Amino acid sequence: MFQRLLICTDLSDGLHRLTQFVPSLAAGGVQQITFLHTLPVSNEREIPRMDEAKTAEVRDRLSTAQHQIPPGVEVNIEVLWGKPIDLIIQTAQAQQSDLILLGTPTRSLLTEKILGSTSMGLCQRISIPVMMLRPQLLAAYTCEELDLRCRHLFRCLLVPYDGSKPADYLISQIQRKAEGRAADSLQECKLYWVYQASGRRDVPKSEFPQESQAKLEAARATLAALNLQVTAEVLEGTPVPEILEAAQEEDISAIATSSDSMGKLMEISIPSFTGEILRRSWHPVIYFPPAK
């Protein structure tokens, strides 16, 4: 599904462990992997100074990635000095990456607004998908578990769908990525439309509008035409809790989502669905930024 990964790590988020699993990532169809670590310059008011010894130390820690490179796979290590978001964007463009991996802790919208967030800031500026993983989970995996996780990174996606423009855009992006996927990459998609009528949870599914049901079936058929196993279900309730609960109950690799409002000023008073999923989900989340 994705073939050119940019893995950004601060060496404490667990993503640096993936240097040991390049063959596992390659087994899932990955052909190029770039590991990026950014360092702040010593003093921005003076001529920037870069500590060559520190650069060499970080590069040495990441060099494990180049010990067992399968045929046909390219591995790069970048240790750069400057502002993280700028360097991530520049490196993604230079390497023609089609997915960025970040280790992101769970946090509230208020905490994010006060302390800032590299991941959310990046999502507002980037034009390629971003996959966010929780450092606590990466740290807790055994090597055997992490090997399997790397092989199945994109195998089964949970896809929230509500017939909106961002939802249709998300389906089109998954379709585009699935068309050229490797055999061991994406295999299954689970579509969920969370239906909230009159604020009542007890509304029967029989009241789900036929027009919406038709849109859901059309989205299912679009992905199923690519030889994917696709299911489509209607849930009743509030979108974010229902999707997070479905993720716990289903055997998925990641949640896929998109948004045209995340990070905008309106989100302070009305948090976006995608923003809340990114902040609260313990499952990996792949964010597809809207077309610019």
Backbone as JSON, one array per atom type, in Angstrom:
{
  "sequence": "MFQRLLICTDLSDGLHRLTQFVPSLAAGGVQQITFLHTLPVSNEREIPRMDEAKTAEVRDRLSTAQHQIPPGVEVNIEVLWGKPIDLIIQTAQAQQSDLILLGTPTRSLLTEKILGSTSMGLCQRISIPVMMLRPQLLAAYTCEELDLRCRHLFRCLLVPYDGSKPADYLISQIQRKAEGRAADSLQECKLYWVYQASGRRDVPKSEFPQESQAKLEAARATLAALNLQVTAEVLEGTPVPEILEAAQEEDISAIATSSDSMGKLMEISIPSFTGEILRRSWHPVIYFPPAK",
  "N": [[0.83, -1.21, 0.0], [1.82, 1.29, 0.94], [4.99, 2.39, -0.1], [7.29, 3.89, 0.25], [8.74, 4.92, 2.99], [9.01, 7.42, 5.5], [10.47, 7.52, 8.46], [10.22, 9.1, 11.39], [12.03, 9.83, 14.25], [12.65, 10.51, 17.72], [14.31, 9.1, 19.23], [13.29, 8.31, 21.63], [10.74, 7.57, 21.34], [10.13, 5.04, 20.54], [10.08, 4.41, 17.85], [12.62, 4.19, 16.84], [13.26, 1.59, 17.23], [12.43, 0.27, 15.02], [14.51, 0.12, 13.28], [15.6, -2.34, 13.5], [13.97, -3.96, 12.09], [13.81, -3.87, 9.31], [13.75, -5.91, 7.24], [11.25, -7.02, 7.88], [9.45, -4.91, 7.42], [9.89, -4.67, 4.7], [8.77, -7.05, 3.85], [6.12, -6.43, 3.85], [5.79, -4.97, 1.58], [7.24, -2.6, 1.45], [9.62, -0.5, -0.08], [11.47, 1.51, 0.15], [13.09, 3.06, 2.89], [13.47, 5.71, 5.06], [15.15, 6.86, 7.83], [14.76, 9.44, 10.08], [16.2, 11.81, 12.21], [15.95, 14.71, 14.12], [17.76, 17.57, 15.3], [18.09, 20.31, 17.57], [19.48, 23.53, 16.78], [22.33, 25.14, 18.35], [22.16, 27.88, 19.14], [19.96, 30.16, 17.97], [20.31, 32.84, 17.57], [22.87, 33.28, 16.94], [25.45, 32.28, 14.64], [24.39, 29.24, 13.4], [25.36, 26.34, 15.18], [26.55, 23.1, 14.81], [26.77, 20.07, 16.42], [29.06, 17.85, 15.71], [29.9, 15.49, 16.87], [27.64, 14.65, 18.26], [25.9, 14.26, 16.11], [27.18, 12.1, 14.85], [26.91, 10.19, 16.87], [24.12, 9.78, 16.99], [23.66, 8.89, 14.39], [25.06, 6.52, 14.46], [23.51, 5.03, 16.28], [21.23, 4.62, 14.76], [22.19, 3.12, 12.71], [21.79, 0.41, 12.68], [19.74, -0.2, 10.98], [20.87, -0.56, 8.52], [22.12, -2.98, 8.47], [20.93, -5.41, 7.7], [19.74, -5.45, 4.87], [17.24, -6.19, 2.64], [17.31, -7.47, -0.76], [16.64, -5.08, -3.31], [15.63, -3.13, -1.66], [15.89, 0.12, -0.32], [17.68, 1.93, 2.1], [17.92, 4.76, 4.09], [19.64, 7.08, 6.23], [19.11, 9.96, 8.04], [20.35, 12.65, 9.79], [19.59, 15.62, 10.97], [19.84, 19.19, 11.52], [17.81, 21.64, 12.99], [14.46, 23.03, 12.65], [11.97, 20.75, 13.52], [9.44, 20.22, 12.03], [9.81, 21.59, 9.6], [12.09, 20.27, 8.63], [11.16, 17.64, 8.41], [9.24, 17.87, 6.39], [10.87, 18.77, 4.26], [12.63, 16.58, 3.98], [10.84, 14.51, 3.34], [9.95, 15.38, 0.86], [12.37, 15.37, -0.58], [13.04, 12.66, -0.55], [10.89, 11.6, -1.76], [8.84, 10.43, -0.29], [5.97, 8.4, 0.57], [4.58, 8.02, 2.86], [4.59, 9.16, 6.21], [5.9, 8.29, 9.32], [5.17, 8.76, 12.71], [5.84, 8.97, 16.22], [3.49, 9.48, 18.61], [2.23, 10.79, 21.6], [-0.82, 10.24, 23.5], [-3.06, 12.94, 24.03], [-4.88, 15.84, 25.29], [-7.02, 18.24, 23.6], [-6.75, 20.77, 24.75], [-4.25, 20.6, 26.08], [-2.67, 20.24, 23.87], [-3.0, 22.7, 22.53], [-1.79, 24.4, 24.36], [0.85, 23.39, 24.82], [1.67, 22.74, 22.3], [2.14, 20.73, 19.31], [4.06, 18.6, 17.44], [3.18, 16.65, 15.64], [0.47, 17.36, 15.04], [0.9, 19.92, 14.03], [2.4, 19.25, 11.79], [0.52, 17.75, 10.33], [-1.16, 19.76, 9.44], [0.3, 20.97, 7.5], [1.42, 19.16, 5.71], [1.35, 17.2, 2.67], [1.17, 14.55, 2.17], [0.19, 11.26, 3.39], [0.13, 10.65, 6.98], [1.22, 8.5, 9.49], [0.42, 7.73, 12.75], [1.75, 6.48, 15.73], [1.57, 5.05, 19.01], [3.99, 5.73, 21.46], [4.11, 4.25, 23.87], [3.03, 1.75, 23.25], [4.79, 0.81, 21.28], [7.07, 0.59, 22.79], [6.34, -1.45, 24.48], [6.01, -3.76, 22.96], [7.28, -7.02, 22.33], [10.2, -8.27, 20.59], [9.38, -10.25, 18.82], [6.66, -9.67, 18.57], [6.78, -7.1, 17.49], [8.02, -7.57, 15.08], [5.96, -8.96, 13.73], [4.01, -6.97, 13.72], [5.21, -5.03, 12.05], [5.19, -6.41, 9.62], [2.48, -6.5, 9.12], [1.54, -3.92, 8.91], [-0.27, -2.39, 7.41], [-2.38, -4.08, 6.91], [-5.18, -4.45, 7.59], [-7.65, -2.05, 7.55], [-9.6, 0.14, 9.52], [-12.24, 2.09, 8.58], [-13.78, 5.04, 9.09], [-16.86, 6.27, 7.88], [-19.08, 8.63, 6.48], [-20.44, 9.6, 4.31], [-19.75, 12.18, 3.65], [-17.86, 14.89, 2.05], [-15.05, 14.82, 2.84], [-15.01, 12.12, 3.67], [-15.57, 10.71, 1.3], [-13.35, 11.51, -0.13], [-11.38, 10.25, 1.38], [-11.96, 7.54, 0.82], [-11.32, 7.53, -1.9], [-8.57, 7.99, -1.78], [-7.62, 5.73, -0.42], [-8.38, 3.84, -2.27], [-6.71, 4.59, -4.43], [-4.17, 4.06, -3.35], [-4.41, 1.35, -2.91], [-4.52, 0.22, -5.41], [-1.99, -0.26, -6.52], [-0.8, -2.0, -4.75], [1.35, -4.2, -2.83], [1.36, -7.82, -2.63], [1.27, -8.74, 0.03], [0.34, -6.6, 1.44], [-2.2, -4.26, 2.01], [-5.22, -5.85, 2.76], [-7.8, -5.93, 3.75], [-10.72, -3.98, 4.5], [-12.72, -2.24, 6.85], [-15.66, -0.67, 6.94], [-17.38, 1.87, 8.7], [-20.33, 3.51, 9.48], [-21.34, 5.85, 11.65], [-24.34, 6.44, 13.02], [-26.29, 9.02, 14.15], [-29.21, 9.92, 15.37], [-31.53, 12.38, 16.23], [-30.25, 12.63, 18.64], [-30.59, 10.34, 20.1], [-29.72, 7.19, 21.28], [-31.12, 4.89, 20.99], [-32.34, 4.65, 18.54], [-33.59, 2.65, 16.0], [-31.75, 0.66, 13.55], [-33.23, 0.44, 11.3], [-34.22, 2.92, 10.72], [-32.2, 4.21, 9.53], [-31.3, 6.34, 6.93], [-32.22, 5.62, 3.54], [-30.81, 6.76, 1.44], [-28.33, 7.29, 2.6], [-27.55, 4.69, 3.19], [-27.23, 3.75, 0.61], [-25.03, 5.26, -0.22], [-23.07, 4.28, 1.5], [-22.93, 1.62, 0.66], [-22.03, 2.01, -1.93], [-19.46, 3.02, -1.45], [-18.35, 0.78, -0.24], [-18.45, -1.05, -2.39], [-16.7, 0.18, -4.17], [-14.16, -0.2, -3.02], [-14.16, -2.97, -2.75], [-14.01, -3.78, -5.35], [-11.35, -3.83, -5.88], [-10.3, -6.21, -5.23], [-10.32, -6.53, -2.5], [-11.17, -7.53, 0.82], [-14.09, -6.4, 2.08], [-16.16, -4.95, 4.5], [-19.22, -3.37, 5.56], [-20.76, -1.47, 7.97], [-23.42, -0.17, 10.06], [-23.43, 1.88, 12.85], [-24.87, 2.91, 15.97], [-24.93, 5.93, 17.76], [-22.49, 8.11, 19.33], [-19.99, 9.47, 17.26], [-16.99, 9.45, 17.78], [-16.53, 7.89, 20.26], [-17.83, 5.49, 19.45], [-16.35, 4.61, 17.21], [-13.81, 4.25, 18.34], [-14.42, 2.19, 20.11], [-15.2, 0.2, 18.31], [-12.75, -0.23, 17.09], [-11.38, -1.48, 19.13], [-12.77, -3.86, 19.31], [-12.55, -5.08, 16.84], [-10.3, -6.83, 14.59], [-7.9, -5.1, 13.66], [-5.4, -3.23, 11.76], [-4.93, -0.5, 11.63], [-6.54, 2.73, 11.99], [-8.02, 4.58, 9.44], [-8.29, 7.92, 8.33], [-9.6, 11.21, 7.45], [-9.8, 14.82, 7.06], [-11.27, 18.08, 6.73], [-11.22, 20.11, 8.49], [-9.63, 19.85, 10.73], [-7.43, 21.23, 13.11], [-8.03, 23.84, 12.48], [-9.24, 27.15, 13.42], [-11.9, 26.91, 14.28], [-11.95, 24.51, 15.6], [-11.35, 24.83, 18.25], [-13.7, 25.41, 19.61], [-15.42, 23.51, 18.56], [-14.43, 20.48, 18.48], [-12.82, 18.52, 15.96], [-13.81, 15.43, 14.4], [-11.75, 13.79, 13.31], [-9.49, 14.98, 14.51], [-9.93, 14.35, 17.22], [-9.85, 11.56, 17.12], [-7.18, 11.18, 16.39], [-5.96, 12.18, 18.67], [-6.85, 10.53, 20.72], [-6.95, 7.78, 20.12], [-5.63, 4.54, 20.77], [-4.88, 2.79, 18.9], [-2.89, 2.55, 15.89], [-3.06, 5.34, 13.68], [-3.82, 6.41, 10.45], [-3.54, 9.33, 8.8], [-4.96, 11.02, 6.16], [-4.22, 13.82, 4.51], [-6.26, 16.6, 3.35], [-6.83, 17.39, -0.15], [-4.7, 19.83, -1.54]],
  "CA": [[0.0, 0.0, 0.0], [2.82, 2.36, 0.96], [6.27, 1.8, -0.51], [8.42, 4.75, 0.58], [8.45, 5.39, 4.34], [9.89, 8.33, 6.25], [10.25, 7.21, 9.88], [10.81, 10.18, 12.19], [12.18, 9.37, 15.64], [13.48, 11.3, 18.63], [15.06, 8.07, 19.96], [12.6, 7.94, 22.87], [9.35, 7.31, 20.98], [9.97, 3.64, 20.15], [10.22, 4.2, 16.41], [14.0, 3.81, 16.53], [13.32, 0.12, 17.27], [12.13, -0.26, 13.69], [15.76, -0.1, 12.54], [15.9, -3.78, 13.58], [12.93, -4.72, 11.4], [13.74, -3.5, 7.9], [13.23, -7.04, 6.44], [9.82, -7.19, 8.18], [8.74, -3.87, 6.67], [9.99, -5.02, 3.28], [7.84, -8.15, 3.59], [4.81, -5.83, 3.63], [5.78, -4.22, 0.33], [8.01, -1.36, 1.53], [10.81, -0.56, -0.93], [12.45, 2.52, 0.6], [12.88, 3.51, 4.26], [14.39, 6.75, 5.52], [15.05, 7.18, 9.25], [15.12, 10.85, 10.28], [16.27, 12.36, 13.57], [16.27, 16.13, 14.05], [18.4, 18.13, 16.48], [18.01, 21.78, 17.56], [20.77, 24.24, 16.71], [22.74, 25.58, 19.68], [21.65, 29.22, 19.44], [19.46, 30.69, 16.71], [20.71, 34.24, 17.41], [24.24, 33.29, 16.43], [25.61, 31.36, 13.51], [24.04, 27.91, 13.91], [26.46, 25.42, 15.39], [26.11, 21.71, 14.83], [27.67, 19.2, 17.17], [29.37, 16.71, 14.84], [29.98, 14.28, 17.69], [26.26, 14.24, 18.51], [25.41, 13.74, 14.84], [27.76, 10.77, 14.66], [26.34, 9.3, 17.87], [22.75, 9.43, 16.57], [23.75, 8.09, 13.17], [25.51, 5.19, 14.85], [22.37, 4.33, 16.89], [20.27, 4.26, 13.72], [22.86, 2.36, 11.66], [21.29, -0.98, 12.68], [18.84, -0.35, 9.83], [21.63, -0.88, 7.31], [22.84, -4.24, 8.67], [20.28, -6.49, 6.97], [18.86, -4.83, 3.88], [16.86, -7.16, 1.6], [17.51, -7.03, -2.15], [15.6, -4.21, -3.86], [15.17, -2.17, -0.66], [16.84, 1.21, -0.06], [17.59, 2.45, 3.47], [18.67, 6.0, 4.29], [19.65, 7.64, 7.58], [19.3, 11.4, 8.0], [20.43, 13.35, 11.07], [19.59, 17.01, 10.52], [19.73, 20.22, 12.56], [16.86, 22.69, 12.65], [13.1, 22.89, 13.14], [11.5, 19.42, 13.12], [8.41, 20.17, 10.99], [10.42, 22.0, 8.33], [13.01, 19.22, 8.17], [10.37, 16.48, 8.01], [8.65, 18.17, 5.08], [11.95, 18.81, 3.28], [13.13, 15.22, 3.76], [9.79, 13.77, 2.65], [9.97, 15.81, -0.54], [13.62, 14.93, -1.19], [13.03, 11.2, -0.68], [9.63, 11.22, -2.42], [8.15, 9.51, 0.64], [4.52, 8.39, 0.43], [4.0, 7.92, 4.2], [5.44, 9.58, 7.31], [5.57, 7.65, 10.6], [5.51, 9.55, 13.89], [5.43, 8.48, 17.53], [2.73, 10.58, 19.18], [1.51, 10.43, 22.82], [-2.19, 10.72, 23.62], [-3.15, 14.21, 24.75], [-6.14, 16.55, 25.09], [-6.95, 19.4, 22.72], [-6.23, 21.9, 25.54], [-2.81, 20.4, 26.25], [-2.05, 20.44, 22.55], [-2.99, 24.12, 22.24], [-0.87, 25.06, 25.27], [2.22, 22.92, 24.65], [2.0, 22.53, 20.89], [2.27, 19.33, 18.89], [4.72, 18.46, 16.14], [2.36, 15.82, 14.75], [-0.67, 18.13, 14.56], [1.43, 20.98, 13.16], [2.79, 18.62, 10.53], [-0.69, 17.37, 9.6], [-1.74, 20.95, 8.83], [1.15, 21.47, 6.42], [1.92, 18.11, 4.84], [0.43, 16.82, 1.58], [1.15, 13.1, 2.07], [-0.36, 10.67, 4.62], [0.94, 10.53, 8.19], [0.79, 7.42, 10.38], [0.81, 8.02, 14.12], [1.79, 5.31, 16.61], [1.79, 5.42, 20.41], [5.28, 5.27, 21.98], [3.95, 3.25, 24.93], [2.82, 0.44, 22.64], [6.03, 0.41, 20.61], [8.01, 0.21, 23.84], [5.89, -2.66, 25.17], [6.08, -4.92, 22.09], [8.49, -7.84, 22.26], [10.74, -8.29, 19.23], [8.52, -11.12, 18.01], [5.42, -8.94, 18.29], [7.08, -5.97, 16.62], [8.26, -8.15, 13.76], [4.66, -9.23, 13.13], [3.36, -5.67, 13.5], [5.81, -4.41, 10.88], [4.74, -7.14, 8.44], [1.05, -6.29, 8.93], [1.32, -2.51, 9.25], [-1.43, -1.84, 6.69], [-3.17, -5.23, 6.42], [-6.62, -4.24, 7.76], [-7.95, -0.68, 7.94], [-10.93, 0.55, 9.93], [-12.49, 3.34, 7.85], [-15.02, 5.75, 9.41], [-17.44, 6.82, 6.65], [-20.38, 9.25, 6.73], [-20.98, 10.15, 3.09], [-19.33, 13.57, 3.46], [-16.78, 15.08, 1.08], [-13.8, 14.23, 3.35], [-15.13, 10.66, 3.69], [-15.42, 10.23, -0.08], [-11.95, 11.72, -0.48], [-10.64, 9.18, 2.04], [-12.16, 6.31, 0.04], [-10.57, 7.66, -3.16], [-7.14, 7.86, -1.49], [-7.36, 4.32, -0.13], [-8.49, 3.17, -3.58], [-5.5, 4.87, -5.22], [-3.05, 3.34, -2.75], [-4.63, -0.1, -3.0], [-4.41, -0.24, -6.8], [-0.64, -0.76, -6.82], [-0.27, -2.56, -3.51], [2.02, -5.5, -2.84], [0.47, -8.93, -2.28], [1.17, -8.89, 1.48], [0.02, -5.32, 2.05], [-3.6, -4.1, 2.38], [-6.08, -6.97, 2.38], [-9.17, -5.83, 4.27], [-11.2, -2.69, 5.01], [-13.98, -2.31, 7.58], [-16.3, 0.64, 6.91], [-18.38, 2.1, 9.74], [-21.07, 4.77, 9.49], [-21.97, 6.04, 12.96], [-25.59, 7.16, 12.78], [-26.79, 9.67, 15.36], [-30.49, 10.55, 15.01], [-32.27, 13.03, 17.32], [-29.5, 12.5, 19.88], [-31.02, 9.15, 20.82], [-28.95, 6.0, 20.94], [-32.0, 3.74, 20.8], [-32.99, 4.67, 17.23], [-33.28, 1.38, 15.3], [-31.04, 0.8, 12.28], [-34.22, 0.5, 10.22], [-34.45, 4.32, 10.42], [-31.04, 4.74, 8.8], [-31.82, 6.77, 5.62], [-31.85, 4.78, 2.39], [-29.79, 7.46, 0.67], [-27.06, 7.06, 3.28], [-27.22, 3.28, 3.0], [-26.75, 3.62, -0.77], [-23.66, 5.82, -0.27], [-22.2, 3.34, 2.2], [-22.76, 0.46, -0.2], [-21.19, 2.43, -3.07], [-18.08, 3.08, -0.97], [-17.92, -0.61, -0.05], [-18.25, -1.65, -3.7], [-15.5, 0.79, -4.77], [-12.97, -0.87, -2.48], [-14.26, -4.41, -3.01], [-13.63, -4.0, -6.75], [-9.89, -3.95, -5.93], [-9.98, -7.53, -4.66], [-10.18, -6.4, -1.05], [-12.29, -7.99, 1.62], [-14.66, -5.16, 2.62], [-17.45, -5.0, 5.19], [-19.78, -2.04, 5.83], [-21.73, -1.57, 9.05], [-23.98, 1.05, 10.64], [-23.44, 1.9, 14.31], [-25.7, 3.97, 16.54], [-24.3, 6.57, 18.9], [-21.62, 9.26, 19.1], [-18.94, 8.96, 16.37], [-15.65, 9.13, 18.3], [-16.54, 6.7, 21.13], [-18.23, 4.27, 18.73], [-15.23, 4.18, 16.36], [-12.76, 3.74, 19.22], [-14.87, 0.9, 20.63], [-15.13, -0.75, 17.2], [-11.33, -0.55, 16.89], [-11.0, -2.44, 20.17], [-13.45, -5.13, 19.1], [-12.18, -5.68, 15.55], [-8.9, -7.2, 14.4], [-7.47, -4.14, 12.66], [-4.02, -2.75, 11.83], [-4.92, 0.95, 11.84], [-7.71, 3.51, 11.61], [-7.73, 5.55, 8.38], [-9.21, 9.05, 8.45], [-9.25, 12.46, 6.78], [-10.58, 15.92, 7.6], [-11.02, 19.39, 6.15], [-11.37, 21.12, 9.55], [-8.71, 19.61, 11.83], [-6.39, 22.23, 13.32], [-8.5, 25.18, 12.2], [-9.68, 27.89, 14.6], [-13.2, 26.42, 14.74], [-11.81, 23.29, 16.39], [-11.27, 25.18, 19.66], [-15.05, 25.3, 20.18], [-16.04, 22.29, 18.06], [-13.34, 19.56, 18.08], [-13.11, 17.7, 14.78], [-13.8, 13.98, 14.6], [-10.41, 13.27, 13.02], [-8.58, 15.46, 15.54], [-10.14, 13.58, 18.44], [-9.35, 10.2, 16.88], [-5.72, 11.25, 16.43], [-5.52, 12.46, 20.03], [-7.33, 9.58, 21.73], [-6.86, 6.37, 19.74], [-4.43, 3.76, 21.08], [-4.51, 2.09, 17.67], [-2.26, 3.41, 14.9], [-3.99, 6.11, 12.86], [-3.26, 6.96, 9.21], [-4.26, 10.55, 8.43], [-4.81, 11.46, 4.77], [-4.53, 15.25, 4.46], [-7.11, 16.95, 2.2], [-6.13, 17.89, -1.33], [-4.39, 21.26, -1.42]],
  "C": [[0.86, 1.26, 0.0], [4.18, 1.73, 0.71], [7.49, 2.6, -0.08], [8.14, 5.45, 1.93], [9.49, 6.38, 4.84], [9.55, 8.12, 7.72], [10.99, 8.25, 10.72], [10.87, 9.74, 13.65], [13.04, 10.32, 16.45], [14.29, 10.4, 19.54], [14.46, 7.74, 21.33], [11.15, 7.54, 22.6], [9.09, 5.87, 20.53], [10.19, 3.38, 18.67], [11.65, 3.84, 16.01], [14.17, 2.3, 16.56], [13.09, -0.48, 15.88], [13.38, -0.44, 12.84], [16.13, -1.58, 12.52], [14.96, -4.62, 12.7], [12.73, -4.28, 9.95], [13.25, -4.67, 7.04], [11.73, -7.27, 6.67], [8.98, -6.17, 7.45], [8.76, -4.17, 5.18], [9.03, -6.13, 2.91], [6.42, -7.64, 3.34], [4.76, -4.94, 2.4], [6.56, -2.93, 0.34], [9.31, -1.51, 0.74], [11.88, 0.46, -0.55], [12.08, 2.97, 2.01], [13.94, 4.57, 4.59], [14.12, 7.0, 7.0], [15.58, 8.6, 9.45], [15.12, 11.2, 11.76], [16.69, 13.82, 13.44], [16.84, 16.6, 15.39], [18.3, 19.66, 16.42], [19.39, 22.4, 17.45], [21.05, 24.85, 18.07], [22.16, 26.93, 20.06], [21.24, 29.88, 18.13], [19.89, 32.13, 16.48], [22.15, 34.36, 16.93], [24.29, 32.41, 15.18], [25.33, 29.96, 14.02], [25.26, 27.01, 14.03], [25.93, 24.0, 15.49], [27.18, 20.84, 15.47], [27.92, 17.93, 16.34], [29.43, 15.41, 15.62], [28.58, 13.74, 17.98], [25.64, 13.65, 17.25], [25.89, 12.32, 14.61], [27.18, 9.76, 15.63], [24.94, 8.83, 17.46], [22.8, 8.53, 15.33], [24.18, 6.66, 13.49], [24.36, 4.38, 15.46], [21.38, 3.86, 15.83], [20.87, 3.34, 12.65], [22.44, 0.89, 11.62], [20.42, -1.24, 11.46], [19.58, -0.8, 8.58], [22.39, -2.2, 7.42], [22.25, -5.39, 7.86], [19.25, -5.9, 6.01], [18.52, -5.85, 2.8], [17.13, -6.61, 0.21], [16.33, -6.16, -2.62], [15.07, -3.18, -2.89], [16.28, -1.15, -0.41], [16.61, 1.73, 1.34], [18.49, 3.67, 3.59], [18.59, 6.43, 5.75], [19.98, 9.13, 7.47], [19.3, 11.93, 9.43], [20.63, 14.83, 10.74], [19.35, 17.97, 11.68], [18.76, 21.3, 12.1], [15.49, 22.42, 13.23], [12.49, 21.58, 12.62], [10.5, 19.41, 11.97], [8.99, 20.54, 9.64], [11.3, 20.89, 7.76], [12.26, 17.96, 7.73], [9.79, 16.69, 6.62], [9.72, 18.15, 3.99], [12.45, 17.41, 2.95], [12.11, 14.38, 3.01], [9.77, 14.11, 1.17], [11.22, 15.28, -1.25], [13.62, 13.43, -1.45], [11.79, 10.68, -1.4], [8.86, 10.19, -1.58], [6.64, 9.54, 0.38], [3.81, 8.14, 1.76], [5.04, 8.34, 5.23], [4.97, 8.88, 8.57], [6.06, 8.52, 11.74], [5.08, 8.82, 15.14], [4.78, 9.63, 18.28], [2.0, 10.15, 20.44], [0.07, 10.9, 22.76], [-2.18, 12.02, 24.41], [-4.49, 14.87, 24.46], [-5.92, 17.71, 24.13], [-6.36, 20.6, 23.46], [-4.73, 21.79, 25.73], [-2.07, 20.68, 24.96], [-1.94, 21.92, 22.22], [-1.96, 24.85, 23.1], [0.58, 24.7, 24.97], [2.66, 22.79, 23.2], [2.16, 21.06, 20.58], [2.91, 19.29, 17.52], [3.84, 17.71, 15.16], [1.19, 16.62, 14.18], [-0.22, 19.28, 13.66], [1.82, 20.44, 11.81], [1.56, 18.28, 9.69], [-1.34, 18.55, 8.9], [-0.95, 21.44, 7.63], [1.53, 20.42, 5.38], [0.89, 17.77, 3.76], [0.4, 15.31, 1.37], [0.66, 12.51, 3.39], [0.66, 10.58, 5.75], [0.37, 9.41, 9.04], [1.33, 7.69, 11.77], [0.69, 6.77, 14.97], [2.12, 5.76, 18.03], [3.13, 4.87, 20.9], [5.16, 4.18, 23.03], [3.78, 1.85, 24.35], [4.09, -0.07, 21.97], [7.06, -0.06, 21.63], [7.66, -1.13, 24.46], [5.98, -3.91, 24.29], [7.38, -5.7, 22.3], [8.99, -7.8, 20.81], [9.88, -9.14, 18.3], [7.23, -10.39, 17.62], [5.67, -7.79, 17.33], [7.38, -6.43, 15.21], [6.94, -8.39, 13.03], [3.92, -7.93, 12.82], [3.9, -4.99, 12.25], [5.37, -5.09, 9.58], [3.29, -6.83, 8.09], [0.64, -4.84, 9.17], [0.06, -1.94, 8.62], [-2.44, -2.92, 6.3], [-4.67, -5.0, 6.49], [-6.88, -2.85, 8.3], [-9.4, -0.55, 8.4], [-11.16, 1.95, 9.35], [-13.81, 3.96, 8.29], [-15.55, 6.41, 8.13], [-18.81, 7.39, 6.96], [-20.97, 9.92, 5.49], [-20.59, 11.58, 2.8], [-18.22, 13.66, 2.42], [-15.46, 14.53, 1.59], [-13.84, 12.7, 3.36], [-14.97, 10.07, 2.3], [-13.99, 10.41, -0.56], [-11.08, 10.62, 0.13], [-10.76, 7.87, 1.26], [-11.34, 6.37, -1.25], [-9.08, 7.49, -2.92], [-6.77, 6.42, -1.16], [-7.42, 3.51, -1.43], [-7.21, 3.35, -4.39], [-4.3, 4.1, -4.68], [-3.19, 1.83, -2.92], [-4.39, -0.63, -4.4], [-3.03, -0.82, -7.11], [0.01, -1.46, -5.65], [0.44, -3.9, -3.74], [1.06, -6.57, -2.33], [0.25, -9.05, -0.78], [0.86, -7.57, 2.19], [-1.46, -5.27, 2.44], [-4.44, -5.25, 1.85], [-7.54, -6.77, 2.75], [-9.47, -4.4, 4.74], [-12.54, -2.9, 5.71], [-14.56, -0.9, 7.64], [-17.37, 0.73, 7.99], [-19.0, 3.48, 9.57], [-21.75, 4.86, 10.85], [-23.15, 6.98, 12.79], [-26.14, 7.69, 14.09], [-28.05, 10.45, 14.99], [-31.17, 11.1, 16.26], [-31.56, 12.89, 18.67], [-29.86, 11.28, 20.69], [-30.26, 7.93, 20.34], [-29.85, 4.83, 20.57], [-32.74, 3.75, 19.47], [-32.62, 3.4, 16.48], [-32.59, 1.63, 13.97], [-32.01, 0.88, 11.11], [-34.52, 1.94, 9.83], [-33.26, 4.97, 9.72], [-31.48, 5.08, 7.38], [-31.34, 5.89, 4.47], [-30.76, 5.43, 1.55], [-28.41, 7.24, 1.27], [-26.6, 5.62, 3.11], [-26.66, 3.04, 1.61], [-25.32, 4.15, -0.9], [-22.67, 4.86, 0.39], [-21.91, 2.11, 1.34], [-21.88, 0.79, -1.4], [-19.73, 2.5, -2.65], [-17.52, 1.67, -0.77], [-17.59, -1.25, -1.39], [-17.0, -1.11, -4.38], [-14.24, 0.07, -4.31], [-12.98, -2.36, -2.77], [-13.84, -4.74, -4.44], [-12.13, -4.18, -6.92], [-9.41, -5.25, -5.31], [-9.61, -7.41, -3.19], [-11.38, -7.02, -0.37], [-12.85, -6.77, 2.36], [-16.0, -5.43, 3.27], [-17.91, -3.57, 5.45], [-20.88, -2.19, 6.87], [-22.2, -0.2, 9.5], [-23.99, 0.89, 12.16], [-24.31, 3.05, 14.78], [-24.99, 4.59, 17.72], [-23.49, 7.79, 18.51], [-20.37, 8.79, 18.36], [-17.63, 8.56, 17.02], [-15.67, 7.92, 19.24], [-16.89, 5.41, 20.4], [-17.09, 3.73, 17.87], [-14.1, 3.62, 17.22], [-13.14, 2.38, 19.81], [-14.8, -0.16, 19.54], [-13.68, -1.17, 16.95], [-10.85, -1.57, 17.91], [-11.57, -3.83, 19.89], [-12.98, -5.85, 17.84], [-10.68, -5.94, 15.48], [-8.31, -6.32, 13.3], [-5.99, -3.78, 12.83], [-3.97, -1.27, 12.17], [-6.29, 1.52, 11.5], [-7.26, 4.49, 10.54], [-8.75, 6.68, 8.47], [-8.69, 10.25, 7.68], [-10.15, 13.55, 7.33], [-10.27, 17.19, 6.83], [-11.12, 20.5, 7.2], [-10.35, 20.97, 10.67], [-7.63, 20.69, 11.9], [-6.82, 23.65, 13.03], [-9.05, 25.82, 13.46], [-10.99, 27.36, 15.16], [-13.07, 25.22, 15.67], [-11.69, 23.6, 17.88], [-12.63, 25.03, 20.33], [-15.76, 24.03, 19.75], [-14.94, 21.34, 17.59], [-13.74, 18.7, 16.9], [-13.04, 16.22, 15.14], [-12.38, 13.43, 14.42], [-9.41, 13.71, 14.07], [-8.7, 14.67, 16.82], [-9.66, 12.14, 18.3], [-7.82, 10.18, 16.99], [-5.21, 11.44, 17.86], [-5.79, 11.3, 20.97], [-7.11, 8.11, 21.38], [-5.54, 5.75, 20.18], [-4.0, 2.94, 19.88], [-3.76, 3.06, 16.75], [-3.32, 4.1, 14.04], [-3.24, 6.63, 11.62], [-4.13, 8.14, 8.79], [-3.93, 10.92, 6.99], [-5.17, 12.93, 4.7], [-5.38, 15.58, 3.24], [-6.27, 17.49, 1.05], [-5.91, 19.39, -1.2], [-4.46, 21.93, -2.79]]
}
